[in-house]
Amino acid sequence: MRFVPALIASLLAVSALAHDETPCTDQPEAKWQPFSNAIKKAEDAGNHPKAAEIHHHCYEVSGKAKDGSRFEWILNPVTLEPRPEKK
């Protein structure tokens, strides 16, 4: 049973790496587009949003993509452009 804490710790580390916490913008909220615009952008692309939140100065929208797969968008709240992938 000693491996269980190590397994949990490694899963938490992977989870932290998978979710980038870099802010999408440093602009004040007064310059952000309405949150509903992020959801509408996802719907206009044919997706079916199921959850949306503001996290680390990003709009995050997730749900079912038009092809049936899962989608997750992390958008800059000022421009509604996707956050660039970190390498």
Phi and psi restraints in degrees (value plus and minus 20) as a CYANA .aco file:
   2 ARG   PHI     -89.2   -49.2
   2 ARG   PSI     -43.9    -3.9
   3 PHE   PHI     -95.4   -55.4
   3 PHE   PSI     -38.6     1.4
   4 VAL   PHI     -81.2   -41.2
   4 VAL   PSI     -70.0   -30.0
   5 PRO   PHI     -80.7   -40.7
   5 PRO   PSI     -57.8   -17.8
   6 ALA   PHI     -85.8   -45.8
   6 ALA   PSI     -59.4   -19.4
   7 LEU   PHI     -84.5   -44.5
   7 LEU   PSI     -64.7   -24.7
   8 ILE   PHI     -82.2   -42.2
   8 ILE   PSI     -64.3   -24.3
   9 ALA   PHI     -81.9   -41.9
   9 ALA   PSI     -60.3   -20.3
  10 SER   PHI     -89.7   -49.7
  10 SER   PSI     -56.4   -16.4
  11 LEU   PHI     -86.3   -46.3
  11 LEU   PSI     -59.0   -19.0
  12 LEU   PHI     -85.1   -45.1
  12 LEU   PSI     -58.1   -18.1
  13 ALA   PHI     -85.3   -45.3
  13 ALA   PSI     -62.5   -22.5
  14 VAL   PHI     -83.9   -43.9
  14 VAL   PSI     -62.1   -22.1
  15 SER   PHI     -81.8   -41.8
  15 SER   PSI     -61.3   -21.3
  16 ALA   PHI     -85.3   -45.3
  16 ALA   PSI     -58.2   -18.2
  17 LEU   PHI     -89.4   -49.4
  17 LEU   PSI     -53.4   -13.4
  18 ALA   PHI     -92.2   -52.2
  18 ALA   PSI     -42.5    -2.5
  19 HIS   PHI    -135.9   -95.9
  19 HIS   PSI      80.2   120.2
  20 ASP   PHI     -88.2   -48.2
  20 ASP   PSI     109.0   149.0
  21 GLU   PHI    -123.3   -83.3
  21 GLU   PSI      -2.8    37.2
  22 THR   PHI     -89.3   -49.3
  22 THR   PSI     109.7   149.7
  23 PRO   PHI     -80.0   -40.0
  23 PRO   PSI     125.8   165.8
  24 CYS   PHI    -101.0   -61.0
  24 CYS   PSI     -43.6    -3.6
  25 THR   PHI    -173.8  -133.8
  25 THR   PSI     136.4   176.4
  26 ASP   PHI    -131.1   -91.1
  26 ASP   PSI     -11.3    28.7
  27 GLN   PHI     -93.7   -53.7
  27 GLN   PSI     127.8   167.8
  28 PRO   PHI     -87.3   -47.3
  28 PRO   PSI     133.6   173.6
  29 GLU   PHI     -77.8   -37.8
  29 GLU   PSI     -44.5    -4.5
  30 ALA   PHI     -82.1   -42.1
  30 ALA   PSI     -42.0    -2.0
  31 LYS   PHI    -115.1   -75.1
  31 LYS   PSI     -24.3    15.7
  32 TRP   PHI     -95.3   -55.3
  32 TRP   PSI     126.7   166.7
  33 GLN   PHI     -92.7   -52.7
  33 GLN   PSI     138.2   178.2
  34 PRO   PHI     -78.4   -38.4
  34 PRO   PSI     123.0   163.0
  35 PHE   PHI     -77.1   -37.1
  35 PHE   PSI     -55.2   -15.2
  36 SER   PHI     -81.0   -41.0
  36 SER   PSI     -46.1    -6.1
  37 ASN   PHI     -86.3   -46.3
  37 ASN   PSI     -53.8   -13.8
  38 ALA   PHI     -86.8   -46.8
  38 ALA   PSI     -62.0   -22.0
  39 ILE   PHI     -86.3   -46.3
  39 ILE   PSI     -62.2   -22.2
  40 LYS   PHI     -83.2   -43.2
  40 LYS   PSI     -58.3   -18.3
  41 LYS   PHI     -80.1   -40.1
  41 LYS   PSI     -62.1   -22.1
  42 ALA   PHI     -85.1   -45.1
  42 ALA   PSI     -62.8   -22.8
  43 GLU   PHI     -85.7   -45.7
  43 GLU   PSI     -61.6   -21.6
  44 ASP   PHI     -82.5   -42.5
  44 ASP   PSI     -45.6    -5.6
  45 ALA   PHI    -103.0   -63.0
  45 ALA   PSI     -19.7    20.3
  46 GLY   PHI      73.2   113.2
  46 GLY   PSI     -13.1    26.9
  47 ASN   PHI    -107.8   -67.8
  47 ASN   PSI     144.3   184.3
  48 HIS   PHI    -140.5  -100.5
  48 HIS   PSI      70.3   110.3
  49 PRO   PHI     -82.0   -42.0
  49 PRO   PSI     117.3   157.3
  50 LYS   PHI    -136.6   -96.6
  50 LYS   PSI     -46.2    -6.2
  51 ALA   PHI    -165.1  -125.1
  51 ALA   PSI     127.4   167.4
  52 ALA   PHI    -171.9  -131.9
  52 ALA   PSI     122.6   162.6
  53 GLU   PHI    -174.8  -134.8
  53 GLU   PSI     143.9   183.9
  54 ILE   PHI    -124.3   -84.3
  54 ILE   PSI     103.4   143.4
  55 HIS   PHI    -164.9  -124.9
  55 HIS   PSI     105.4   145.4
  56 HIS   PHI      32.8    72.8
  56 HIS   PSI      25.9    65.9
  57 HIS   PHI      38.7    78.7
  57 HIS   PSI      14.2    54.2
  58 CYS   PHI    -150.2  -110.2
  58 CYS   PSI     129.8   169.8
  59 TYR   PHI    -111.8   -71.8
  59 TYR   PSI     105.5   145.5
  60 GLU   PHI    -136.8   -96.8
  60 GLU   PSI     103.7   143.7
  61 VAL   PHI    -147.1  -107.1
  61 VAL   PSI     111.1   151.1
  62 SER   PHI    -159.8  -119.8
  62 SER   PSI     142.0   182.0
  63 GLY   PHI     143.3   183.3
  63 GLY   PSI    -163.9  -123.9
  64 LYS   PHI    -125.3   -85.3
  64 LYS   PSI     108.1   148.1
  65 ALA   PHI     -96.1   -56.1
  65 ALA   PSI     145.6   185.6
  66 LYS   PHI     -81.7   -41.7
  66 LYS   PSI     -44.0    -4.0
  67 ASP   PHI    -108.6   -68.6
  67 ASP   PSI     -17.4    22.6
  68 GLY   PHI      75.8   115.8
  68 GLY   PSI     -32.0     8.0
  69 SER   PHI    -100.1   -60.1
  69 SER   PSI     152.4   192.4
  70 ARG   PHI    -104.3   -64.3
  70 ARG   PSI     122.0   162.0
  71 PHE   PHI    -145.8  -105.8
  71 PHE   PSI     132.4   172.4
  72 GLU   PHI    -164.1  -124.1
  72 GLU   PSI     100.2   140.2
  73 TRP   PHI    -129.6   -89.6
  73 TRP   PSI     117.2   157.2
  74 ILE   PHI    -139.7   -99.7
  74 ILE   PSI      91.2   131.2
  75 LEU   PHI    -135.2   -95.2
  75 LEU   PSI     125.4   165.4
  76 ASN   PHI     -89.5   -49.5
  76 ASN   PSI     104.5   144.5
  77 PRO   PHI     -91.3   -51.3
  77 PRO   PSI     -34.4     5.6
  78 VAL   PHI    -104.5   -64.5
  78 VAL   PSI     -66.3   -26.3
  79 THR   PHI    -123.1   -83.1
  79 THR   PSI     -37.4     2.6
  80 LEU   PHI      42.5    82.5
  80 LEU   PSI       0.3    40.3
  81 GLU   PHI    -108.5   -68.5
  81 GLU   PSI     128.7   168.7
  82 PRO   PHI     -82.5   -42.5
  82 PRO   PSI     125.9   165.9
  83 ARG   PHI     -88.8   -48.8
  83 ARG   PSI     113.2   153.2
  84 PRO   PHI     -79.6   -39.6
  84 PRO   PSI     122.8   162.8
  85 GLU   PHI     -88.8   -48.8
  85 GLU   PSI     117.4   157.4
  86 LYS   PHI    -101.6   -61.6
  86 LYS   PSI     123.6   163.6
